[in-house]
Structure formats: structure tokens, C-alpha cells
Amino acid sequence: MKVWAYIHPELKILCCALLKESVPKGVEIQEFEVEDVNDVIYDGNQIRLKTPEEKLNERKQFVLQKLDNKIANLLSRTDYVITKLNDLEIQLKLLNITQDEYNAQISKYQTILQQRKAIRDWANIIKNLLNFVRDLETLKQFEIIIENYNGE
């Protein structure tokens, strides 16, 4: 699509118009052919299109945020276990329970604790692999993987 980009004369911000007639009279405009209007930026010196590297880095940040949200959602399902174990630890320190009682309670939650660790390990692997992604298509595949991961 074609857009006409200009700096708003009063607000001093970048604006893009889809119709040339929408641009205020007397302002300097630049015409761009873009897939997404968000590809047009003002870098402080000039109005220009984002570079492929800028687009990739921006999308990577979006995918990383998506990953963080996914992990937080998956872990939140078992956060009660962490609270319970912290409470047990406090009871142990206050001598309200014995070490054997404490160990017995912890062993009840071993499976959940292992699942939580596996989720965090998976997220760390994905984050490390994202450092090697060099194109948007591969990045889209990571988005699909993240969306479909259910913690198992």
C-alpha cells in the first residue's frame, strides 16, 4: 500500500496518510510503498522505512514477550505449590514440624516441581535459539511452537 509520511507541523510527530489529500498543506511529505504502516519511522533525522534487521529485532522482542507471558501462564497454574512449600519451610524453621514431615510434604510435590523446572528449561532453550534466528519466517515458526506448547 502507498502511504504519505510527514512530520505534523504542530505536534512534531510522525504521521502517515493513506490518501495524499489527507496531508496538511505546506508540509514536506515522503511517499512509501509498505506492507505495514508501522514500517515507516522517523529516526530523529529523517523519515524512512525500517531496515530488515530492525523489523526482525522488533519482532523478536514481541516473540520474547509472548514467551514470557506463556511461561507465566503455565507456571501460575502451580504457583500454589510454591506458596505451600514456603509455608512448610517457615514451619520447619519455627520447629512446628519435623524434618521428616517437611520432607514427606515436599516429596508429594516432586512431580509438579519437576514440571515447573521443565517449563523453565524449555523457555531458556527457546530464548537461546531465538538469538540465532535471522529471518522473519523462522521467527514465525517459533511463534507457532510457543503458542502450541502446553507445558508437557
N, C-alpha and C positions, 0 to 999 in steps of 0.2 A: 504494500500500500504506500501511497505517497503521503508525506507529511511535510508541513512547512514549520520550521522551528525558528524561534526568535526569543529574545530576552524582553520580558514585559517591561514597558517603559517606566511604570510607576512602582511595581512590586519588585523589579530587578530579579525575577526568577525565570527559569527556562519554561517556555510554553510551546506546545505543538498543536497545530491546527490541521484538521483533516480536509478543510476547504481553504483555499488560498484567500477567498473573500472574507474569511473569519479573522484574518490577521489585521491588527490595527494599522491604520495608515501611518506612513512615515517611519516604520521600524525596519531594521535590516533583517531579512529573512534568508534562511537556507532551506533548500528543498532536499529531501532524502527519500529514498526508496527503502522501506523497512518491513520486516516481518512483524515486529512488535514496537509500538511507540516508545516503550521503555528502553529501547536500544539507543535512543538519542540522549546525549548527555551534554552538559556544559562543564568543562573541566577547570573553569576559572580563567581560561584564556580564549577558548574557542568552543563553539557548538560543533559536536562531532558524533560519530557513531562509536559505540563501544567496540573495543577490539575483541577478537575471538577469545583471547586469554581473559579479558575482563568478564565476558559473558560466562566462561567456564568457571572462574573463581566465584562469581556471584551465585551461580547455580550450585556449586559445591557447598557454599555456606548454607544455602537453602536445604540441601540434602542432609547436611550435618545436623541442622536444627530438627529436621524431620526424624532423623535417627535418635537424637536426644529425647524427643517427645515420645517416640515409640518405646524406648527403653524405660523412660519414667512411667509410662502407662503399664508396661509389663511388670515392672518391679512394684508398682503401687498395689497390685493385687495381693502381694505377700508382705507388705510393709508391717502388718500387724505382728508378724513373727519377730521382726527386729525389735519392736517395742516390747513384746513379751520377753525376749531374751535379755534385753537391757534391764527390765524389771527383775528378772531372775538374778542377774548379776548384782544388782543392788541388794536384793535379799540375801545373797551369799555373803556379800561384804558386811552386811549388818548381822550376820550369823542367824538369820531367820530360817535358813535352810542349810542342809549339809552339802558338802561337795558331791556326794553320791546322788542326792536329789537333784542338784543342779545338772550333773552330767546326764542323768536319766531324762530330764526335760529337754536338754539340748539334743540328745540322740533322737527324740521324737521329731525334731525339725530338720534333721540332716538332709533329707531329700529336697525340701524347699530351699535350704541354704545352698545346696549344690546346683539347683535350678537357677537361683539368683546369680551364682557365680558364672554359670554357663551363659546366661544372658549378657552379663557384663563382658565376658571374654569374647563373645560373638561381636558385640558392639565395638570392642577395641580392634578386632581383626578388620571389620568393615572400615573403621576410621583410618587404619593404616593403609588399607588397599586404596582408599579414596585419594591418598597422596600421589598415587601412580596413574590416576585417570587423566587422560589428555584430550578427551573429546566428549561432546555432549551426548552422543549415542550411548557410549559406555556408561555415562553417568545416569542416563535414563534406566538402564538395566539395574543399576544399584538401587534406584528408587523403587523399582518393582520388587526387588529382593527384600528391601526394608518393609514395604507395605505388607508383604505376604508372610513375614516372619511372625510366628506366634509364641516364641519362647521355648519351643520344644525341639 
